[in-house]
């Protein structure tokens, strides 16, 4: 009886498992794969509307810059013409303008010295080369003319000494030219560049000042008075800043100009003494 019960239970278990497998739905592989994979992100380019907006902003900015430049150029040109015709006043700093005129005159004098020094160096270089060739010629004649050997050797030695001293002088002249060239075309020119910026700022300041004064006198001038006041303050600050910068640069230039020349001359003197002793 126990064996019958065991066989019956096993058959029932087998039947139940078989039935369970039959009742299980088949596995849909594509569906499972589709649930596991995620859809890729779609990259969309910037829309034409954004590109058009950026282009419009750049164009409007350029137009605004051109507009401001045109207005400023017109006002400055008008100010220059009115100053020449005597119809407008200009801001004058008598002491500073006197110093500027003196600086420009000093630069002209140094440029003339530089031109003459270069010409002297060029001519003297050919003189030294001629003396060297003449000394070699006397030396060759001394070897070929025994009866005049002493005289030719004396002249040859004299030309060699002149050549040696001439080369020393050429070195001093080249050093002097380099020093004056640095002073004229770098040190003074840097200050003059700041002066040109200062003069341009002065014209702009006077132009906006005149514009503000003319608008203040008009009965309906309150319409653009605030904008004119802002432009006047902006250019006044820039003008004052450049004037202070020019004043400081000219002060240092005047103090250092003599020191630079004395330093160069003392250095050349030391080089000359050293070469002469050697």
ABEGO torsion letter per residue (X at the ends): XAAAAAAAAAAAAAAAAAAAAAABBBBBAAAAAAAABBBBBBBBBBBAAAAAAAAAAAAAAAAAAAAAAAAAAAAAAAAAAAAAAGABBBBBBAAAAAAAAAAAAAAAAAAAAAAAAAAAAAAAAAAAAAAAAAAAAAAAAAAABAAAAAAAAAAAAAAAAAAAAAAAAAAAAAAAAAAAAAAAAAAAAAAAAAAAAAAAAAAAAAAAAAAAAAAAABAAAAAAAAAAAAAAAAAAAAAAAAAAAAAAAAAAAAAAAAAAAAAAAAAAAAAAAAAAAX
